[in-house]
Amino acid sequence: MEFNLKDKQRTASLILAAGRGSRMTGFEGNKTLLPLIATGSSFEGDQPILLHILNRLPPGPKAAVVHHRKEDIIRVTQSLDLSYFEQPQLNGTGGALIAARRFLENLDVDRLIVTMGDVPLVRRTTYLKLVDGLRDHTLMILGFHPSDKKQYGVLEMVEMGVKRIIEWKYWKDYPMERQRELQICNSGIYAAGRTDLLHYLEILEEHPHIVRKERDGKMVEIEEYFITDLVEFMVADDKDILAL
């Protein structure tokens, strides 16, 4: 991928901030606005996660995908140069990416960071290293080694090349020997080229998952899209994907 010299320091950023944070009992707000420094309860305090992320992302156009408590997101970030794209229904991380298609189509830079809105404490230099990796790779993924891998997706790798992201609900039933081989977890932070991402977004949209979820007290089947599927689509085309 070729980068224009004048765009060398500019990178677009897309923050996925639509989710409910349903695993946090007793909290009704948007999880991206949880404080890094709690005062009183864990849900009250200073330095919202979302603002911390925005302050550390590289220079360039920025957008957030919103849905749950979107008015709170807009209120907290209204002084920033941030675009908003609503995810009509909560249909997965891939659905959030699809909701931001217009942002991708209208970008005037080639490189893009995609990050979940609840992953703080990432240095700007780390984002820039991900972007630099796009010179030789189609997709860059930030991995990490937690003390407990439970609930995280894991990266199936050959050396540092990523072949697949396996979600917790699948790998938790693997034999223990196989689980020990899967050491690096998915942070939910990616770097990709704009053109590549738009191409594979079309493929992603053709491959929804049918999942059962509770909605208003009833179990229903809904279509969801997973960002992690992009890895398998790219690998099928012999594209290089690297974990940092």
DORO-250677 format. One record per residue: x, y, z of N, C-alpha, C, O in turn; residue number from 0. Coordinates in steps of 0.001 Angstrom, whole numbers, padded with zeros to 6 digits. Each point is the difference from the previous one (the first is absolute). Layout:
N
SITE    n.east   n.north      n.up   ca.east   ca.north     ca.up    c.east   c.north      c.up    o.east   o.north      o.up   migu
SITE         X         Y         Z         X          Y         Z         X         Y         Z         X         Y         Z    NUM
...
***
This chain:
244
SITE    n.east   n.north      n.up   ca.east   ca.north     ca.up    c.east   c.north      c.up    o.east   o.north      o.up   migu
SITE    000838   -001189    000000   -000838     001189    000000    000873    001239    000000    000964    000064    000763      0
SITE   -001270    000926   -001598    000776     001223   -000080   -000650    001088    000866   -001222    000146    000016      1
SITE    002050    000606    000693   -000482     001099    000823    000578    001315   -000506    001207    000095   -000225      2
SITE   -002035    000906    000044    000478     001310   -000391    000795    000622    001143   -000361   -000141    001169      3
SITE    001444    000829   -001518    000856     000574    001026   -000767    000981    000878    000205    000031    001214      4
SITE   -001085    000771   -001812   -000726     001000    000787   -000993   -000638    000972   -000421    000633    000968      5
SITE    000045   -001900   -001232   -000931    -000699    000886    000727   -000848    001037   -000631   -000738    000757      6
SITE    001962    000843   -000722    000778    -000913    000840   -000422    000064    001460   -000011   -001021    000688      7
SITE   -000337    002219   -000208   -000344     000153    001409   -001512    000011    000244   -000442    000206    001130      8
SITE   -000350   -000425   -002176   -001457     000030    000168   -000582   -001396   -000141    000271   -000705   -000972      9
SITE   -001061    000321    001941   -000644    -001303    000006   -001443    000176    000453   -000248    000668    001003     10
SITE   -000695   -001243   -001710   -001399     000040    000432   -000194   -000975    001162    000712   -000998    000111     11
SITE   -001661    001293    000732   -000305    -000868    001137   -001504   -000181    000118   -000771    000953   -000120     12
SITE    000373   -002191    000357   -001407    -000332    000194   -000141   -000695    001348    000615   -001039    000239     13
SITE   -001430    001620    000643   -000189    -000542    001344   -001392   -000625    000076   -001001    000660   -000278     14
SITE    000947   -001922    000653   -001279    -000699    000112   -000532    000189    001424    000528   -000573    000954     15
SITE   -001574    001382   -000828   -000496     000403    001313   -001509   -000190    000120   -000673    000765    000691     16
SITE    000144   -001783   -001364   -001455    -000162   -000062   -000570   -000931    001070   -001191    000063    000304     17
SITE    002033   -000923    000266   -000502    -001102    000816   -000555    000392    001353    000221    001105    000495     18
SITE   -000949   -002045    000088   -000670     000229    001281    000895   -000281    001203   -000224    000558    001074     19
SITE    001230   -001410   -001233    000749    -000447    001166   -000872   -000858    000895   -000019    000177    001218     20
SITE   -000702   -001107   -001825   -001023    -000768    000710    000563   -000915    001079   -000747   -000440    000874     21
SITE    002061    000136   -000909    000578    -000877    001014    000260    000730    001317    000326   -000625    001009     22
SITE   -000474    001970   -001025    000236     000770    001221   -001327    000246    000704   -000742    000917   -000350     23
SITE    000459   -001732    001329   -001269     000111    000711   -000029    001283    000829    001002    000395    000596     24
SITE   -002146    000231   -000573   -000177     001219    000779    000438    001248   -000722    000008    001081    000590     25
SITE    000364   -001200   -001871    000448     001156   -000765   -000849    000140   -001246   -000092   -000929   -000802     26
SITE   -000528    002086    000637   -000887     000236   -001134    000604    000923   -001044   -000581    000180   -001070     27
SITE    001734    000405    001357    000604     000953   -000918    000763   -000678   -001127   -000033   -001222   -000143     28
SITE    000714    002026   -000648    000839    -000515   -001074    001377   -000329    000570    000617    000844    000651     29
SITE   -000138   -002044   -000885    001235    -000461    000643    001216    000813   -000406    000986    000026    000736     30
SITE   -001025    000644   -001891    001157     000795   -000423    000156    001258    000848    001039    000658   -000060     31
SITE   -002060   -000313    000853    000065     001179    000856    000317   -000349    001448   -000034    000872    000869     32
SITE    000340   -002132   -000604    000442    -000373    001347    001299    000734    000321    000813    000237   -000893     33
SITE   -000611    000126    002159    001181     000799    000351    001252   -000862    000176   -000070   -001133    000475     34
SITE    001210    001693   -000867    001268    -000645    000303    000364    000179    001467    000652   -000854    000601     35
SITE   -001082    001975   -000036    000259     000274    001414   -001350    000077    000710   -000729    000981   -000145     36
SITE    000408   -002006    000901   -001299    -000065    000669    000014    000850    001265    000991    000029    000730     37
SITE   -002106    000665   -000478   -000208     000731    001248   -001356   -000431    000535   -001033    000322   -000587     38
SITE    001033   -001032    001670   -001249    -000574    000497   -000198   -001374   -000598    000793   -000907    000253     39
SITE   -001858    000736   -001056   -000241    -001293   -000626    000893   -000170   -001212    000633    000952   -000457     40
SITE   -000586   -002188   -000068    000811    -000284   -001190   -000529    000697   -001238    000701    000096   -001007     41
SITE   -001930    000392    001072   -000639     000607   -001163    000089    001518    000002   -000506    000644   -000919     42
SITE    001143   -000054    001940    000089     001454    000105    001459    000404    000167    000768   -000668    000692     43
SITE   -000398    001773   -001338    001375     000448    000155    000453    000877   -001139   -000808    000647   -000665     44
SITE    002123   -000630    000442    000615     000901   -000967    000627   -000781   -001148    000215   -001209    000082     45
SITE    000071    001939   -001150    000666    -000521   -001189   -000770   -001165   -000640    000416   -001152    000122     46
SITE   -001522    001439   -000795   -000727    -001056   -000713    000916   -000735   -000979    000857    000614   -000635     47
SITE   -001040   -001909    000518    000832    -000822   -000867    000033    000561   -001421    001064    000074   -000614     48
SITE   -002218    000319    000095   -000085     000475   -001380    000887    001222   -000231    000682    000078   -001022     49
SITE   -000678    000873    001950    000827     001188   -000161    001479   -000359    000077    000821    000563   -000724     50
SITE   -000491   -001489    001593    001388    -000464    000102    000467   -000571   -001340    001110    000288   -000446     51
SITE   -001948   -001089   -000187    000342    -000582   -001300    000157    001092   -001051    000983    000017   -000739     52
SITE   -001946    000891    000672    000037     001059   -001010    001248    000876    000134    000536    000468   -001005     53
SITE   -000080   -000249    002214    001172     000841    000219    001302   -000672   -000423    001024    000669   -000135     54
SITE   -001051   -001980   -000075    001223    -000728   -000328    000040   -000540   -001432    001040   -000476   -000457     55
SITE   -002144    000549   -000233   -000009    -000441   -001390    000824    000948   -000869    000148    001172    000348     56
SITE    000390   -001650   -001468    000807     000863   -000874   -000835    001126   -000597   -001227   -000096   -000040     57
SITE    001876    001161   -000424   -000713     001098   -000666   -000719   -000507   -001252    000496   -000877   -000707     58
SITE   -001675    001447    000451   -000762    -000379   -001176   -001484   -000031    000303   -000393    000173    001153     59
SITE   -000444   -000388   -002161   -001455    -000026    000203   -000417   -001130    000937    000560   -001096   -000036     60
SITE   -001549    001383    000869   -000451    -000979    000991   -001525   -000099   -000020   -000701    000983   -000240     61
SITE    000209   -002193    000499   -001447    -000227    000056   -000296   -001035    001076    000847   -000821    000355     62
SITE   -002065    000884    000149   -000469    -000982    000989   -001299   -000608   -000494   -000869    000695   -000527     63
SITE    000749   -002010    000705   -001269    -000691   -000259   -000766   -000032    001308    000529   -000441    001021     64
SITE   -001776    000907   -001042   -000782     000162    001227   -001344   -000721   -000123   -000485   -000282   -001096     65
SITE   -000088    000000    002250   -001352    -000560    000079   -000493    000179    001432   -000787    000905    000275     66
SITE    001247   -001768    000645   -000453     000066    001387    000492    001279    000666    001198    000282    000025     67
SITE   -002155    000497    000521    000290     001266    000672    000849    000917   -000884    000959    000627    000451     68
SITE   -001348   -000577   -001724    000784     000801   -000950    000040    001472    000401    000983    000689   -000276     69
SITE   -002043   -000198    000925   -000032     001408    000396    001104    000301    001016    000530    001110    000027     70
SITE   -000183   -002093    000808    001076     000196    000974    001353    000083   -000706    000844    000825    000351     71
SITE   -000645   -001692   -001354    001240     000037   -000774    000167    001363   -000676    001073    000601    000052     72
SITE   -002137   -000127   -000679    000060     001278   -000715    000244    001149    000974    000767    000916   -000299     73
SITE   -001410   -000960    001452    000181     001080    000986    001450    000074    000483    000564    001089    000100     74
SITE    000029   -002220    000194    001357    -000016    000543    001041    000390   -001042    001047    000548    000346     75
SITE   -001325   -000825   -001623    001003     000219   -001054   -000342    001169   -000918    000657    000177   -001026     76
SITE   -001668    000626    001367   -000499     001012   -000932    001028    001090   -000313   -000111    000664   -001031     77
SITE    001091   -000469    001884    001012     001017   -000255    001118   -000516   -000906    000887    000764   -000380     78
SITE   -000920   -002033    000037    001031    -000611   -000830   -000483   -000097   -001449   -001201    000010   -000269     79
SITE    002135   -000102   -000634   -000343    -000119   -001421   -000257   -001472   -000309    000850   -000691   -000562     80
SITE   -002036    000228    000939   -000341    -001420   -000088   -001289   -000169   -000794   -000981    000702    000240     81
SITE    000988   -001636   -001186   -001217    -000333   -000744   -000689   -001170    000690    000651   -000813    000657     82
SITE   -001973    000730   -000807   -000778    -001055    000644   -000786   -000780   -001043   -000576    000580   -000920     83
SITE    000558   -001889    001071   -000763    -000869   -000887   -000776   -000975    000876    000574   -000734    000804     84
SITE   -001901    000743   -000981   -000820    -000838    000870   -000111   -001414   -000564   -000271   -000194   -001185     85
SITE    000484   -000775    002048   -000239    -001405   -000323   -001482   -000258    000291   -000400    000013    001164     86
SITE   -000423   -000248   -002194   -001453    -000061    000204   -000429   -001036    001032   -000924    000234    000778     87
SITE    001597   -001374   -000778   -000254    -001015    001006    001333   -000597    000412    000961    000021   -000769     88
SITE   -000904   -000552    001985    001245    -000575    000499    000173   -001380   -000615   -000463   -001004    000542     89
SITE    001136    000975   -001683    000157    -001251   -000756    001465   -000365   -000193    000401   -000472   -001063     90
SITE    000399    000699    002117    001377    -000457   -000007    000998    001073   -000385   -000356    001064   -000507     91
SITE    001621   -001376    000762    001076     000943   -000319    000108    000228   -001506    000315    001104   -000446     92
SITE   -000576   -002144   -000329   -000013     000169   -001444   -001146    000880   -000442    000133    000764   -000956     93
SITE   -001270   -000865    001647   -001130     000873   -000296    000334    001452    000264   -000468    000891   -000709     94
SITE    001286   -000649    001740    000439     001368    000281    000867    000526   -001138   -000122    001158   -000399     95
SITE    000990   -002008   -000114    000857     000397   -001115   -000830    000312   -001242    000269    000967   -000712     96
SITE   -001277   -001794    000460   -000890     000229   -001137   -000738    001341    000158   -000211    000718   -000978     97
SITE   -000176   -000394    002212   -000713     001254    000255    000861    001217   -000315   -000524    001079   -000279     98
SITE    001852   -001250    000323    000913     001112   -000258    000542   -000006   -001422    001012    000644   -000278     99
SITE   -001667   -001358   -000620    000494    -000106   -001368    000200    001387   -000647    000994    000221   -000692    100
SITE   -001923    000694    000914    000108     001325   -000628    001254    000732    000471    000617    000728   -000777    101
SITE   -000237   -000910    002030    001234     000590    000510    001201   -000531   -000777    000880    000766   -000393    102
SITE   -000845   -002083    000173    001107    -000616   -000734    000037    000484   -001447    001067    000288   -000543    103
SITE   -002245   -000204   -000071   -000064     000389   -001409    000483    001429   -000231    000555    000305   -001055    104
SITE   -000765    000576    002040    000303     001420   -000193    001367    000420    000531    000345    001180   -000061    105
SITE    000429   -002112    000574    001306     000347    000563    000954    000498   -001075   -000046   -000443   -001148    106
SITE    000912    001372    001540    001034     000484   -000909    001386   -000486    000422    001012    000504   -000488    107
SITE   -000964   -001479    001391    001257    -000635    000398   -000133   -001505   -000227   -001107   -000533   -000071    108
SITE    002251   -000143   -000041   -000002    -001416   -000370   -000029   -000963    001174   -000365   -001165   -000160    109
SITE    000746    001643    001339    000191    -000901    001131   -001065    000219    001057   -000491    001112    000189    110
SITE    000143   -002185    000493   -001107     000072    000963    000298   -000858    001221    000432   -001147   -000116    111
SITE   -000673    001726    001287   -000030    -000758    001257   -001455   -000277    000341   -000832    000907   -000045    112
SITE    000518   -002141    000383   -001321    -000358    000525    000214   -000508    001419    000769   -000936    000219    113
SITE   -001442    001544    000735    000168    -000414    001386   -001338   -000102    000716   -000900    000812   -000219    114
SITE    000782   -001805    001066   -001138    -000045    000903    000091    001208    000932    001098    000444    000337    115
SITE   -002227    000077    000072   -000004     001215    000805    000229   -000217    001475   -000069    000948    000783    116
SITE    000344   -002194   -000383    000220    -000280    001417    001379   -000606    000254    000192   -000736    000967    117
SITE    000779    001054   -001852    001364    -000519    000167    000944    001190    000189    000520    000531   -000981    118
SITE   -000289   -000101    002237    000859     001160    000257    001464   -000416    000187    000371   -001155   -000207    119
SITE    000445    002137    000607    001399    -000208    000403    000875   -000502   -001132    000969   -000724    000232    120
SITE   -001308    001107   -001458    000828    -000323   -001158    000767    001263   -000386   -000600    001064   -000158    121
SITE    001918   -001172    000005    000825     001154   -000363   -000204    000375   -001462   -000308   -000845   -000840    122
SITE    000488    002144    000555   -000069     000432   -001396    001049   -000717   -000844   -000257   -000334   -001156    123
SITE    001422    000098    001719    001050    -000688   -000748   -000442   -001406   -000405    000420   -000503   -001043    124
SITE   -001254   -000129    001849   -000498    -001339   -000338   -000939    000069   -001203    000091   -000822   -000912    125
SITE   -001001    001812    000915   -000870     000181   -001166    000843    000233   -001257   -000299   -000545   -001063    126
SITE    001349    001356    001188    000823     000322   -001159    000779   -001219   -000494    000219   -000144   -001202    127
SITE    000196   -000723    002104    000674    -001229   -000412   -000952   -000905   -000781    000405   -000642   -000969    128
SITE   -001658    000591    001385   -000997    -000772   -000743   -000132    000554   -001417   -000013   -000752   -000974    129
SITE   -000084    002072    000873   -000156     000632   -001306    001234   -000242   -000869   -000131   -000277   -001193    130
SITE    001308    000377    001769    001226    -000224   -000766    000050   -001416   -000566    000574   -000222   -001066    131
SITE   -001170   -000733    001772   -000010    -001379   -000460   -000779   -000213   -001285    000154   -001025   -000664    132
SITE   -000999    002006    000308   -000793    -000120   -001226    000841    000136   -001259   -000488   -000262   -001100    133
SITE    001730    000665    001243    000879     000058   -001168    000226   -001392   -000588    000204   -000147   -001205    134
SITE   -000244   -000869    002063    000290    -001365   -000447   -001132   -000984    000258    000091   -001160   -000402    135
SITE   -001161    001602    001068   -001075    -000909    000377   -001356    000640   -000263   -000142    001221    000057    136
SITE   -000851   -002055   -000346   -001340     000501   -000299   -000739    000423    001259   -000773    000958   -000016    137
SITE    001013   -001678    001108   -000684     000285    001263    000989   -000174    001142    000790   -000943    000016    138
SITE   -000844    001865    000937    000793    -000083    001219   -000941   -000139    001188   -001029    000672    000071    139
SITE    001390   -001545    000855   -000826    -000256    001184    000860    000183    001241    001111   -000526    000069    140
SITE   -001614    001262    000905    000708     000133    001265   -000383   -001163    000910   -001162   -000155    000376    141
SITE    002151   -000654   -000031   -000226    -001116    000912    000533    000314    001381    000740    000967    000180    142
SITE   -001114   -001787    000802    000508     000189    001365   -000061   -001326    000756   -000687   -000939   -000403    143
SITE    001430    000891    001517    000088    -001200    000830   -000657    000282    001351    000670    000529    000886    144
SITE   -001941   -000855   -000687   -000620     000223    001306    000373   -001112    000979    000425   -001079   -000413    145
SITE   -000583    001340    001698    000247    -001046    000997   -001073   -001076   -000070    000240   -001148    000373    146
SITE   -001432    001522   -000853   -001108    -000945   -000159   -000642    000256   -001365   -000511    001091   -000254    147
SITE    000537   -002090   -000615   -000517     000174   -001371   -001521   -000116   -000086   -000577    000249   -001058    148
SITE   -000070   -000619    002147   -001446    -000231   -000025   -000745    001202   -000568    000280    001146    000352    149
SITE   -001232   -001426   -001236   -000875     000976   -000653    000654    000706   -001197   -000698    000678   -000755    150
SITE    002003   -000816    000566    000662     000664   -001119    000075   -000902   -001225    000093   -001221    000120    151
SITE   -000133    001834   -001296    000347    -000717   -001210    001502   -000209   -000052    000754    000823    000518    152
SITE   -000303   -001916   -001136    001430    -000284   -000098    000421   -000045   -001469   -000804   -000287   -000887    153
SITE    002088    000579    000656    000546     000039   -001344    000650   -001351   -000328    000912   -000442    000697    154
SITE   -001389   -000200   -001757    000660    -001198   -000508    001080    000463   -000965   -000289    000656   -001001    155
SITE    001545   -001005    001310    001115     000610   -000705    001003   -001024   -000500    000130   -001096    000546    156
SITE    000575    001483   -001599    001193    -000690   -000469    001106    001033    000063    000000    000964   -000765    157
SITE    000966   -001165    001697    000966     001039    000355   -000798    001234    000418   -000797   -000095    000933    158
SITE    000977    001258   -001584   -000785     001178    000383   -001158    000257   -000953   -000731    000977    000159    159
SITE    000560   -001851   -001151   -001099     000142   -000937   -001294   -000549    000580   -000025   -001107    000539    160
SITE   -001053    001883   -000651   -001302    -000417    000551   -000794   -000720   -001078   -000145    000499   -001116    161
SITE   -000369   -001677    001459   -000800    -000790   -000929   -001484    000021    000351   -000854   -000207   -000862    162
SITE    000554    000462    002144   -001404    -000021    000415   -000107    000618    001387    000946   -000055    000786    163
SITE   -002100    000641   -000489   -000327     000417    001360   -001122   -000910    000494   -001066   -000076   -000610    164
SITE    001317   -000606    001708   -000962    -000968    000530   -000646    000585    001247    000689    000327    000966    165
SITE   -001991   -000196   -000985   -000708     000584    001133   -000037   -000970    001182    000091   -001218   -000156    166
SITE   -000228    001810    001343    000009    -000755    001251   -001022   -001130    000008    000305   -001091    000481    167
SITE   -001488    001317   -000992   -001044    -001020    000076    000361   -001259   -000776   -000592   -001058    000212    168
SITE    001569    001174   -001116    000456    -001169   -000756    001251   -000619    000622    000046   -001211    000213    169
SITE    000973    002032    000084    001249    -000599    000462   -000070   -000490    001435    000858   -000779    000415    170
SITE   -001854    001208    000364   -000104    -000455    001395   -000237   -001503    000103    000240   -000596    001050    171
SITE   -000711   -000017   -002133   -000250    -001439    000009    001139   -000800   -000643   -000092   -001220   -000129    172
SITE    001160    001909   -000272    001152    -000698   -000574    000708   -000809    001090   -000104    000335    001180    173
SITE    000821   -001395   -001563    000847    -000712    000981    001009    000965    000619    000421    000959   -000648    174
SITE   -000032   -001209    001900    000881     000913    000711    001323    000214   -000731    000539    001107    000003    175
SITE   -000019   -002150   -000621    001260     000141   -000727   -000144    001016   -001132    000894    000814   -000232    176
SITE   -002020   -000869   -000463   -000256     000941   -001087   -000204    001414    000547    000478    000967   -000594    177
SITE   -001176   -000841    001709   -000207     001315    000608    001321    000659    000377    000163    001211   -000150    178
SITE    000780   -002017    000642    001294     000561    000398    000793    000519   -001200    000846    000882    000146    179
SITE   -001117   -001425   -001319    000689     000464   -001207   -000476    001390   -000430    000732    000729   -000669    180
SITE   -001943   -000368    001049   -000606     001269   -000420    000243    001041    001084   -000826    000186    000893    181
SITE    001962    000487   -000978    000458     000865    001078   -000355    001467   -000181   -000132    000724    000988    182
SITE   -000026   -000270   -002215   -000191     001428   -000246   -001482    000299   -000215   -000661   -000651   -000808    183
SITE    000148    001636    001533   -001419     000361   -000093   -000192    001226   -000885    000927    000773   -000241    184
SITE   -002145   -000625   -000228   -000371     001107   -000881   -000436    001197    000838   -000913   -000104    000819    185
SITE    001575    001243   -001033   -000332     001208    000762   -001232    000716   -000547   -000620    000803    000698    186
SITE    000265   -001100   -001963   -001078     000757   -000632    000476    001283   -000644   -000795    000908   -000242    187
SITE    002111   -000822   -000044    000571     001172   -000654    000704   -000457   -001272    000822   -000917    000029    188
SITE   -001151    001566   -001150    000478    -000435   -001309    000470    001210   -000808   -000408    001133    000255    189
SITE    001275   -001399   -001235    000359     001005   -001006   -000172   -000634   -001368    000373   -001154   -000214    190
SITE   -000942    001916   -000712   -000235    -000510   -001357    000039    001156   -000986   -000163    001161    000375    191
SITE    000381   -001496   -001633   -000100     000989   -001059   -001459    000221   -000370   -000800   -000935    000012    192
SITE    000465    002155   -000335   -001385     000356   -000318   -000566   -000847   -001132   -001103   -000532    000129    193
SITE    001837    000392   -001244   -000495    -000745   -001153   -000203   -001468    000331   -001014   -000590   -000372    194
SITE    001979   -000002    001075   -000123    -001410    000393   -001209   -000211    000897   -000753   -000959   -000164    195
SITE    000581    001869    001114   -001098    -000155    000947   -001355    000095   -000691   -000903   -000781    000297    196
SITE    000756    001721   -001206   -001261     000129   -000735   -000283   -001257   -000832   -001141   -000454   -000079    197
SITE    002187   -000099   -000538   -000175    -001221   -000803   -000511   -001154    000869   -000965   -000672   -000362    198
SITE    001605    000451    001490   -000376    -001140    000835   -001262    000270    000810   -000636   -000932    000493    199
SITE    000276    002195   -000355   -001268     000324    000655   -001173   -000513   -000825   -001000   -000451    000559    200
SITE    001114    000516   -001876   -001055    -000550   -000863   -000147   -001503    000201   -001116   -000519    000026    201
SITE    002229   -000174    000116   -000040    -001452    000232   -000590   -000289    001373   -000816   -000910    000148    202
SITE    001225    001681    000859   -000527    -000181    001351   -001514    000125    000022   -000687   -000765    000678    203
SITE    000170    001738   -001428   -001448     000250   -000006   -000774   -001172   -000594   -001195   -000145    000261    204
SITE    001851   -000681   -001045   -000647    -001161   -000597    000058   -001234    000888   -000514   -001053   -000376    205
SITE    001138    001167    001563    000196    -001166    000858   -000430    000276    001440    000834   -000003    000905    206
SITE   -002123    000240   -000687   -000465     000190    001380   -000034   -001321    000769   -000106   -001077   -000586    207
SITE    000198    001186    001898   -000198    -001146    000890   -001407    000097    000585   -000462    001091    000334    208
SITE   -000207   -002209   -000214   -001303    -000030    000664    000229   -000411    001447    000428   -001122    000271    209
SITE   -000715    002029    000658    000235    -000263    001422   -001295    000212    000775   -000875    000767   -000402    210
SITE    000786   -001469    001520   -001162     000154    000881    000378    000896    001162    000989   -000239    000694    211
SITE   -001797    001284   -000491    000248     000930    001090   -001317    000401    000645   -001073   -000100   -000595    212
SITE    001196    000555    001834   -001196     000457    000708   -000266    001456   -000343    000882    000851    000116    213
SITE   -002086   -000582   -000531   -000439     001357   -000289   -001359    000204    000648   -000971   -000683   -000326    214
SITE    000921    001641    001256   -001250     000310    000719   -000590   -001242    000654   -001209   -000228   -000042    215
SITE    002086   -000571    000650   -000449    -001172    000737   -000301   -001222   -000846   -000423   -001024    000538    216
SITE    000629    001099   -001851   -000271    -001126   -000887    001258   -000386   -000758    000814    000856   -000346    217
SITE   -000658   -002158    000086    001109    -000478   -000810   -000388    000093   -001467   -001009   -000561   -000426    218
SITE    001818    001274   -000335   -000290     000192   -001422    001260   -000309   -000809    001114    000028    000521    219
SITE   -001317   -000322   -001804    001127    -000195   -000901    000266    001305   -000748   -000913    000608   -000559    220
SITE    002178   -000189    000559    000359     001230   -000695    001254   -000253   -000846    000773   -000922    000262    221
SITE   -000597    001756   -001270    001205    -000057   -000821    001070    000891    000619   -000259    001157    000332    222
SITE    001466   -001706   -000181    001120     000776    000507    001190   -000149   -000929    000143   -000997   -000708    223
SITE    000708    002018    000728    001208     000006   -000818    001198    000194    000926   -000042    000818    000919    224
SITE    001105   -001574   -001167    001173     000044    000877    001204    000544   -000756    000343   -000507   -001068    225
SITE    000301    001534    001612    001227     000517   -000596    001033   -001108   -000160    000748   -000027   -000978    226
SITE   -000711   -000882    001941    001019    -001054   -000027   -000093   -000875   -001246    000984   -000639   -000374    227
SITE   -002146    000596   -000277   -000133    -000783   -001241    000865    000569   -001119    000358   -000723   -000930    228
SITE   -000020    002008    001007    000831     000613   -001034    001330   -000739   -000148    000544   -000104   -001100    229
SITE   -000028   -000408    002221    001275    -000718   -000046   -000094   -001207   -000919    000870   -000204   -000846    230
SITE   -001915   -000598    001003   -000130    -001208   -000817   -000217    000339   -001470    000509   -000698   -000877    231
SITE   -001261    001766    000600   -000200     000402   -001395    001328    000416   -000631    000286   -000353   -001144    232
SITE    000507    001091    001881    001287     000456   -000529    000984   -001154   -000163    000704   -000083   -001007    233
SITE   -000657   -000795    001983    000897    -001156   -000086   -000363   -000872   -001211    000883   -000537   -000669    234
SITE   -002180    000403    000393   -000436    -000782   -001163    000532    000592   -001299    000138   -000712   -000994    235
SITE    000162    002011    000992    000564     000670   -001176    001523    000135    000094    000611    000762   -000749    236
SITE   -000007   -001514    001683    001460     000010    000185    000536    001366    000401    001121    000358   -000362    237
SITE   -001907    000400    001100    000458     001284    000506    000775   -000233    001314   -000284   -000936    000747    238
SITE    001256    001804   -000494    000822    -000109    001208   -000631    000806    001129   -000356    001166   -000173    239
SITE    000225   -001808    001330   -000552     000642    001186    000998   -000204    001135    000440   -001120    000257    240
SITE   -000095    002191    000405    001041    -000067    001023   -000544    000455    001342   -000808    000926    000071    241
SITE    001250   -001578    000989   -000321     000416    001360    001174    000784    000573    001155   -000395   -000155    242
SITE   -001455    001496    000809    001031     000807    000634    000002   -000309    001481    000795    000569    000748    243
***
